[in-house]
Amino acid sequence: MLSVFLVMLLGSALTVVPATARTGAAHQVTYDKYSLQVDGRRIVLQAAEFHYFRLPSQRLWRDVFEKFKAAGFNAVSLYFSWAYHSPAPGAYDFTGVRDVDRLLRTAQQAGLYVIARPGPYINAETTGGGFPAWLKNVPGRARSSEAGFQDAYREWLHRINPILARHQVTQGGPVILYNAENEYQVNTDAAYMQDIQDQARADGIDVPITTNDCCDAGSWSSTWATGPGAVQIPGVDDYPQSFECANPDAWGPWGEGLTEKLRDDIPVFAAEYQAGAIDLGNAGYDKCRELTGPAYMKYFYKNNLVTTGATMFSYYMGYGGTNWGWLAQPNDVYTSYDYGAAITEARLLTPKYDEFKRQGYFLEAVAPLAKTDAAATSPAAPSNPALTTTTRANPDTGTQFVLLKHADRAATSTDDATLDWAAPDGRHQVPVRVRGRDAHVLVAGYDLGGQRLVLSSSEIMTHALIGGRDVALLYGTAGSPGTTILRYGSRPEVKVLEGAVRAAYSGNDLRLDYDHDGLARVLVTGGGRRPLLLLLGTDETAATFWRAETGFGPVLVRGTELVRSATAQGDTLRLSADTAAAGSVEVFAAPAARRLRIGADDVRVTRTSSGSLLGATRAAEQPGLPALTGWRSRAEAPEAAPGFDDSRWTAADHTTTNSPHPPKTLPVLYADDYGYHYGNVWYRGHFTATGAETRIDLNAVTGLRGNYLVWLNGRYLGTAAGGVEADAGDQANPPNPDPGPGHFDIPAGTLKTGTDNVLAVLVANMGHNDDWIADDLRFKQPRGLVAATVAGTVGATPVTWRIQGAAGADKVRGPLNNGGLYGERTGWHLPSYPDKSWKTAAPATPGVTWYRTSFRLDLPKGHDIPVGLRFGGDPSPAYRVQIFLNGWNVGQYGGDIGPQRDFSLPAGLLDEHGTNTLALAVTAEQPVAGPGPLSLFAYGSVRGGP
């Protein structure tokens, strides 16, 4: 009865008993209209999205989580892909890289809460939107309460929910929210949404249930606010920058990006806020990173924070990863799912990461942000009408948060003004400057540790009590003026330790004026308060700082690439940190810390005038990577030869299908109908020729970037592009009778009259459509051949067909790793395959040719060195390459695939201290010299690592 009661608690705060993300101890969590609360302490939930299925290396999960935590995130959002875990109905695998228990434990060990998103539908540009392809053969419309589909999704939920339940905060784990479905407002089947929640409650889920609305959030929140299907905390998806990475100068083409408050009794939840983009135009992900770069983040994220008062954020993506194997939804993405995220596909940090850190530390440090109301009028008026302000205030403390920005959000000018600011502790005039497409959150009336901050035109990054004194880090745009006013009972002593800072004391207020330039340091003592070390920097300077918690208390570190964690042992401060170049490292810690150790290195330190420890780091070693030589090759495609024995292949003889797309010719040739769901599929058609046959007409649906190759009696006839859509048509849209046509004339002398002729077709299926609009016509579109006719002067000749795809799911790598190439079915991609009989690499003929080599690595120990594979030259449309590293299908390369030339080889798949095998399956449409020059390269090198 309790779970039913919890579902209906929509008009008041929900109370559950969770645990902290790190300790596993039990705590109470509530929420109201302002924020989530843990033991009565309000928190701003700051999450980044991560897809474990796009990084199949358990060791590297920890790396990404630690980088999230180091940027100030306190949560991670995790989709759970049904397709990734289920190769067939009733079959589920949660071992190895699919070990969800280990994933959740790793998140907790990193100090992160988890927003769990098990679907059943997730989208995420994954094949089928996360639906397993076998679901296409199940009756009942997907994403609905119809029978058939209901049985299938309940089976998935009853497998994944118990795992999530035992990792909830109520059980001492990290799962703090449970997200039902994904962007479901496109088809609001209330019974379906309610049943997902009922199944979750029955499986032990007792944390608040959320969902993420898109595009028409109002209909969900108003229609289902209290009725069946309503969730407790609905949130909103916002992608204001669109996905046009080829136009990185765009500025909010999809709107203001302000997250709506969907109900008066819940916090504002930005459930999926844009932090990157898919590369729809093949511009490259660096352009996507530029489109959604720091300027966009500063303006749109801060605007959302202050204008709407959001206190729950989840940014998509924090780390994108790789569409290895057949993971991708083919119409939107290629191998890389870098997404232009703050952390690159190779796990490198970018300027976007710096901005996340500046904002994340602020949200973490300044507690009054978690409870604010909008001010009717802003108390801070700029003298220049080009600028405007919006203000929120905490009703308990009176703390003001003033958003300063341009009145025209697209303005590119830099404008100065004087801000007439009626702050809680008095009225002041302060100079400000705003660069185009920038925004600043300024704070007034704030108890900054043991200090009273009257106001500051610098932004707060963080502050902490360190060694009996307050240390505060404030920052602003380089070259802009800054003013910070602090209140004291009597005149304090001010000592400028570094930089140019002007101090004046009047009426209990200490006013500091300066320009943001490098790093200024001001020590303030006396005045009736404990000492204050004020660090005043630029955006760039602030980004060099890291904050960590230790037995000595909080520490600030400057000069490393990353600080993962810090611990105190005796008088020694130990940093788990990444360092790249040789340089200075500075640590602000309690006086008890007199020694410093970074990783395995003892660092000699001296005490500075700021009371910090100053030392030097060693440069990281640079790896020596071997050349890729000794290639061997072997042509495959025996399936094209007329004498190939296909008697054990599956007979393609169905006359009906569950697909909503009726077959254009019989028998039904849809690959999924015969259990072949991913990658390449072979067809062999047998017919007795009359001699009147002149043409072979084929049609295939492969998804974008797919193709098919055709042979008759072993003679190569050519290739055609597979179709993207197989539209059955409706009243508004006529059917598309020819989604992927291919017409092949039969050359003279090819037919064998009166006897068996063999038509062989290799179809490259690129993945399955998502189900974004909850329409089976889209999701259940067939893959493979959809029509086949051997035509001639006297009509069509009957053909009997057999089909062969992947030879079962790889037990280690999962169902998405392999397709149905002969080499995949017989293990040519595996490192253990004996290839010594293969010949020295030769050019590729039309069809499939495999290339193999091995290389040995011995990367410097104690380092993190991401390694990649680079194809020289430009991708050619004449061939496509499947890339296998030690048996893992890590990507696809080719001119018809996308712009990608560099492919990540993640540690875990890559043996960093041993022998590795590369196998390339080259499918050529015409004779080619081979896959082109290939080389290994390092994305970077740091001492430390996960």
FENUR-V920283 format. One line per field, one symbol per residue. phi: phi as a letter, one per 20 degrees, with the letter a starting at -180 (. if undefined). A space follows every 50 residues. Layout:
# FENUR-V920283
phi = ???
This chain:
# FENUR-V920283
phi = .ffffffeeddbfedcdecffeenffbeccbcfeafcdlnefceecdceb dgfecfbggegfgffffgffenfdbcdcfcegffdcfbgndcccdlfdff gfgffffffendfceecenfecmllegmmnffffffeefnfflbefgnfg ffffgfffeeffffffdfffdndefdcceelaleffbeeffffffgffff ffenfcegecbdecmbfffffefdfcegnfdfcfcceccfemceffcfeg cmfdofmeffeebfecffcefbdfcrafefdleoffffffgdfgfgffff fffffefdmfccccdddebencefldffffeccdffdgmmffdfgemeec gffgfgfgffffffedffffbbdfefcffddffeffdbccccbffeemgd cdedbffefegdedcdadeedefgdpebdcfcbcfglcbcddcbmceeme ddefabeeeeeabbecmncedcddbafgnefcccdcdcfbfeedceeand cddbcblmdedddadfbmceccddcmmncffcddddcegffgfeecdbdb feofcdccodfadeabcdcmededdebdcdefrecccebfgfedcccdme dedfcceefeneecbcdefffdfddffecmfccbfdlfffffefedfeff fecfdcbfffeffebdffdffffdnddcmfcdccddbefenefcbddcbb dcngnebbdccclnefepbbefeedcefnbfecffefcfbfbccfefgne fdfmcfdcddcddeeepdffcgelcffefegfcnfdbbcedbfcneefcd cccbcgeneffeenfefdddfgfffdnfeefeffdfefeggcgeegpccd ccbcbddbfgfmcdcfdcddefmdgdffbccedddlneferccqfeeref cdcfdfgofeefcaecddcdddddebgcfqfnfcbebdfrbcfonf
